[in-house]
Amino acid sequence: MDSTLIATRFLFGALALVMFGLGLTLRVADFRRLLQSPKAVAIAATRWPCLRPSIRC
């Protein structure tokens, strides 16, 4: 097997595990806080696609 394929699968698996762990820490209060400030959520959701292409890693 190609080493790049192994590394890619490992990274995807590691990312999935981290995201799952972060999801487990969410509480109802976190979602309430989002509903209390819909303007901030809307601004963040619309600005991120505009800013993302300018950030090169």
A tleap script that builds the chain and sets N, CA, C and O, in Angstrom:
source leaprc.protein.ff14SB
mol = sequence {
  NMET ASP SER THR LEU ILE ALA THR ARG PHE
  LEU PHE GLY ALA LEU ALA LEU VAL MET PHE
  GLY LEU GLY LEU THR LEU ARG VAL ALA ASP
  PHE ARG ARG LEU LEU GLN SER PRO LYS ALA
  VAL ALA ILE ALA ALA THR ARG TRP PRO CYS
  LEU ARG PRO SER ILE ARG CCYS
}
set mol.1.N position { 0.825 -1.192 0.000 }
set mol.1.CA position { 0.000 0.000 0.000 }
set mol.1.C position { 0.865 1.249 0.000 }
set mol.1.O position { 1.960 1.266 0.561 }
set mol.2.N position { 0.371 2.256 -0.617 }
set mol.2.CA position { 1.094 3.518 -0.706 }
set mol.2.C position { 1.119 4.200 0.661 }
set mol.2.O position { 0.106 4.226 1.360 }
set mol.3.N position { 2.262 4.745 1.040 }
set mol.3.CA position { 2.379 5.384 2.357 }
set mol.3.C position { 1.516 6.633 2.467 }
set mol.3.O position { 1.063 6.982 3.557 }
set mol.4.N position { 1.287 7.309 1.343 }
set mol.4.CA position { 0.436 8.497 1.359 }
set mol.4.C position { -1.001 8.109 1.688 }
set mol.4.O position { -1.681 8.809 2.438 }
set mol.5.N position { -1.454 7.010 1.136 }
set mol.5.CA position { -2.809 6.527 1.404 }
set mol.5.C position { -2.971 6.164 2.876 }
set mol.5.O position { -3.996 6.471 3.485 }
set mol.6.N position { -1.977 5.522 3.438 }
set mol.6.CA position { -2.026 5.146 4.857 }
set mol.6.C position { -2.060 6.393 5.731 }
set mol.6.O position { -2.847 6.474 6.674 }
set mol.7.N position { -1.209 7.359 5.418 }
set mol.7.CA position { -1.174 8.597 6.198 }
set mol.7.C position { -2.488 9.350 6.082 }
set mol.7.O position { -2.980 9.890 7.073 }
set mol.8.N position { -3.060 9.392 4.891 }
set mol.8.CA position { -4.327 10.098 4.691 }
set mol.8.C position { -5.436 9.442 5.488 }
set mol.8.O position { -6.219 10.126 6.147 }
set mol.9.N position { -5.508 8.127 5.434 }
set mol.9.CA position { -6.543 7.418 6.202 }
set mol.9.C position { -6.352 7.613 7.702 }
set mol.9.O position { -7.323 7.763 8.442 }
set mol.10.N position { -5.107 7.611 8.144 }
set mol.10.CA position { -4.833 7.836 9.556 }
set mol.10.C position { -5.280 9.231 9.973 }
set mol.10.O position { -5.904 9.403 11.020 }
set mol.11.N position { -4.961 10.222 9.155 }
set mol.11.CA position { -5.336 11.595 9.490 }
set mol.11.C position { -6.850 11.777 9.506 }
set mol.11.O position { -7.381 12.453 10.388 }
set mol.12.N position { -7.551 11.180 8.539 }
set mol.12.CA position { -9.008 11.261 8.539 }
set mol.12.C position { -9.590 10.588 9.778 }
set mol.12.O position { -10.525 11.108 10.387 }
set mol.13.N position { -9.052 9.461 10.146 }
set mol.13.CA position { -9.519 8.759 11.340 }
set mol.13.C position { -9.249 9.561 12.602 }
set mol.13.O position { -10.103 9.645 13.484 }
set mol.14.N position { -8.073 10.145 12.689 }
set mol.14.CA position { -7.729 10.954 13.857 }
set mol.14.C position { -8.623 12.185 13.942 }
set mol.14.O position { -9.081 12.542 15.027 }
set mol.15.N position { -8.875 12.832 12.816 }
set mol.15.CA position { -9.750 13.996 12.790 }
set mol.15.C position { -11.169 13.618 13.199 }
set mol.15.O position { -11.809 14.342 13.961 }
set mol.16.N position { -11.660 12.495 12.701 }
set mol.16.CA position { -12.999 12.035 13.064 }
set mol.16.C position { -13.088 11.769 14.564 }
set mol.16.O position { -14.094 12.098 15.193 }
set mol.17.N position { -12.060 11.186 15.130 }
set mol.17.CA position { -12.049 10.904 16.567 }
set mol.17.C position { -12.054 12.188 17.385 }
set mol.17.O position { -12.765 12.280 18.386 }
set mol.18.N position { -11.276 13.172 16.974 }
set mol.18.CA position { -11.237 14.460 17.669 }
set mol.18.C position { -12.583 15.165 17.568 }
set mol.18.O position { -13.078 15.702 18.559 }
set mol.19.N position { -13.176 15.167 16.384 }
set mol.19.CA position { -14.465 15.829 16.206 }
set mol.19.C position { -15.557 15.135 17.016 }
set mol.19.O position { -16.430 15.801 17.573 }
set mol.20.N position { -15.518 13.821 17.084 }
set mol.20.CA position { -16.476 13.080 17.897 }
set mol.20.C position { -16.325 13.451 19.368 }
set mol.20.O position { -17.316 13.659 20.068 }
set mol.21.N position { -15.086 13.534 19.829 }
set mol.21.CA position { -14.837 13.913 21.217 }
set mol.21.C position { -15.324 15.319 21.528 }
set mol.21.O position { -15.877 15.564 22.599 }
set mol.22.N position { -15.120 16.245 20.593 }
set mol.22.CA position { -15.611 17.606 20.797 }
set mol.22.C position { -17.133 17.644 20.800 }
set mol.22.O position { -17.739 18.398 21.561 }
set mol.23.N position { -17.743 16.835 19.954 }
set mol.23.CA position { -19.201 16.773 19.921 }
set mol.23.C position { -19.784 16.243 21.221 }
set mol.23.O position { -20.876 16.645 21.622 }
set mol.24.N position { -19.073 15.355 21.872 }
set mol.24.CA position { -19.555 14.810 23.137 }
set mol.24.C position { -19.579 15.853 24.252 }
set mol.24.O position { -20.306 15.700 25.234 }
set mol.25.N position { -18.787 16.908 24.102 }
set mol.25.CA position { -18.727 17.922 25.156 }
set mol.25.C position { -19.806 18.985 25.010 }
set mol.25.O position { -19.968 19.815 25.905 }
set mol.26.N position { -20.553 18.983 23.897 }
set mol.26.CA position { -21.607 19.977 23.704 }
set mol.26.C position { -22.767 19.733 24.660 }
set mol.26.O position { -23.145 18.592 24.923 }
set mol.27.N position { -23.314 20.803 25.165 }
set mol.27.CA position { -24.463 20.738 26.072 }
set mol.27.C position { -25.602 21.572 25.497 }
set mol.27.O position { -25.402 22.330 24.548 }
set mol.28.N position { -26.773 21.435 26.060 }
set mol.28.CA position { -27.944 22.197 25.615 }
set mol.28.C position { -27.684 23.698 25.769 }
set mol.28.O position { -28.136 24.492 24.945 }
set mol.29.N position { -26.970 24.081 26.802 }
set mol.29.CA position { -26.661 25.495 27.028 }
set mol.29.C position { -25.852 26.087 25.871 }
set mol.29.O position { -25.987 27.272 25.566 }
set mol.30.N position { -25.024 25.281 25.234 }
set mol.30.CA position { -24.245 25.765 24.089 }
set mol.30.C position { -25.164 26.142 22.934 }
set mol.30.O position { -24.941 27.156 22.272 }
set mol.31.N position { -26.183 25.344 22.688 }
set mol.31.CA position { -27.121 25.628 21.607 }
set mol.31.C position { -28.033 26.799 21.957 }
set mol.31.O position { -28.418 27.575 21.082 }
set mol.32.N position { -28.373 26.923 23.221 }
set mol.32.CA position { -29.163 28.085 23.658 }
set mol.32.C position { -28.391 29.376 23.411 }
set mol.32.O position { -28.956 30.380 22.979 }
set mol.33.N position { -27.105 29.333 23.689 }
set mol.33.CA position { -26.260 30.509 23.477 }
set mol.33.C position { -26.213 30.885 21.990 }
set mol.33.O position { -26.173 32.068 21.650 }
set mol.34.N position { -26.220 29.894 21.121 }
set mol.34.CA position { -26.260 30.170 19.683 }
set mol.34.C position { -27.574 30.829 19.285 }
set mol.34.O position { -27.591 31.744 18.462 }
set mol.35.N position { -28.672 30.361 19.870 }
set mol.35.CA position { -29.983 30.921 19.539 }
set mol.35.C position { -30.158 32.329 20.083 }
set mol.35.O position { -30.961 33.099 19.557 }
set mol.36.N position { -29.421 32.673 21.125 }
set mol.36.CA position { -29.519 34.006 21.706 }
set mol.36.C position { -28.764 35.046 20.881 }
set mol.36.O position { -29.034 36.241 20.999 }
set mol.37.N position { -27.836 34.612 20.060 }
set mol.37.CA position { -27.087 35.567 19.237 }
set mol.37.C position { -27.060 35.106 17.779 }
set mol.37.O position { -26.002 34.752 17.259 }
set mol.38.N position { -28.217 35.109 17.123 }
set mol.38.CA position { -28.245 34.630 15.731 }
set mol.38.C position { -27.473 35.532 14.774 }
set mol.38.O position { -26.998 35.068 13.737 }
set mol.39.N position { -27.341 36.814 15.109 }
set mol.39.CA position { -26.611 37.725 14.228 }
set mol.39.C position { -25.136 37.333 14.139 }
set mol.39.O position { -24.550 37.343 13.057 }
set mol.40.N position { -24.550 36.994 15.269 }
set mol.40.CA position { -23.139 36.594 15.278 }
set mol.40.C position { -22.937 35.304 14.487 }
set mol.40.O position { -21.942 35.158 13.776 }
set mol.41.N position { -23.870 34.380 14.608 }
set mol.41.CA position { -23.768 33.116 13.868 }
set mol.41.C position { -23.887 33.379 12.373 }
set mol.41.O position { -23.142 32.804 11.579 }
set mol.42.N position { -24.818 34.243 11.986 }
set mol.42.CA position { -25.009 34.562 10.572 }
set mol.42.C position { -23.777 35.260 9.988 }
set mol.42.O position { -23.364 34.967 8.866 }
set mol.43.N position { -23.198 36.175 10.751 }
set mol.43.CA position { -21.995 36.870 10.279 }
set mol.43.C position { -20.842 35.879 10.104 }
set mol.43.O position { -20.137 35.915 9.095 }
set mol.44.N position { -20.659 35.015 11.067 }
set mol.44.CA position { -19.574 34.034 10.982 }
set mol.44.C position { -19.792 33.077 9.811 }
set mol.44.O position { -18.842 32.727 9.110 }
set mol.45.N position { -21.031 32.656 9.597 }
set mol.45.CA position { -21.322 31.709 8.523 }
set mol.45.C position { -21.137 32.325 7.138 }
set mol.45.O position { -20.778 31.629 6.188 }
set mol.46.N position { -21.383 33.630 7.025 }
set mol.46.CA position { -21.231 34.263 5.714 }
set mol.46.C position { -19.811 34.760 5.468 }
set mol.46.O position { -19.384 34.836 4.317 }
set mol.47.N position { -19.082 35.093 6.504 }
set mol.47.CA position { -17.712 35.615 6.337 }
set mol.47.C position { -16.688 34.515 6.109 }
set mol.47.O position { -15.705 34.726 5.399 }
set mol.48.N position { -16.903 33.349 6.700 }
set mol.48.CA position { -15.905 32.293 6.608 }
set mol.48.C position { -15.620 31.886 5.158 }
set mol.48.O position { -14.449 31.776 4.794 }
set mol.49.N position { -16.623 31.660 4.322 }
set mol.49.CA position { -16.300 31.302 2.929 }
set mol.49.C position { -15.564 32.421 2.189 }
set mol.49.O position { -14.810 32.151 1.254 }
set mol.50.N position { -15.774 33.659 2.595 }
set mol.50.CA position { -15.074 34.774 1.944 }
set mol.50.C position { -13.615 34.847 2.386 }
set mol.50.O position { -12.735 35.167 1.586 }
set mol.51.N position { -13.362 34.552 3.653 }
set mol.51.CA position { -12.003 34.661 4.175 }
set mol.51.C position { -11.163 33.423 3.938 }
set mol.51.O position { -9.939 33.519 3.853 }
set mol.52.N position { -11.778 32.282 3.831 }
set mol.52.CA position { -11.049 31.017 3.731 }
set mol.52.C position { -10.081 30.977 2.549 }
set mol.52.O position { -8.944 30.542 2.729 }
set mol.53.N position { -10.473 31.407 1.355 }
set mol.53.CA position { -9.509 31.332 0.236 }
set mol.53.C position { -8.262 32.193 0.443 }
set mol.53.O position { -7.211 31.906 -0.131 }
set mol.54.N position { -8.369 33.233 1.248 }
set mol.54.CA position { -7.199 34.091 1.449 }
set mol.54.C position { -6.211 33.511 2.460 }
set mol.54.O position { -5.086 33.999 2.572 }
set mol.55.N position { -6.613 32.489 3.189 }
set mol.55.CA position { -5.737 31.855 4.173 }
set mol.55.C position { -5.109 30.633 3.523 }
set mol.55.O position { -5.783 29.629 3.293 }
set mol.56.N position { -3.841 30.718 3.234 }
set mol.56.CA position { -3.136 29.607 2.596 }
set mol.56.C position { -2.184 28.975 3.596 }
set mol.56.O position { -1.417 29.668 4.265 }
set mol.57.N position { -2.241 27.671 3.689 }
set mol.57.CA position { -1.338 26.958 4.600 }
set mol.57.C position { -0.190 26.347 3.839 }
set mol.57.O position { 0.675 25.706 4.436 }
savepdb mol mol.pdb
quit
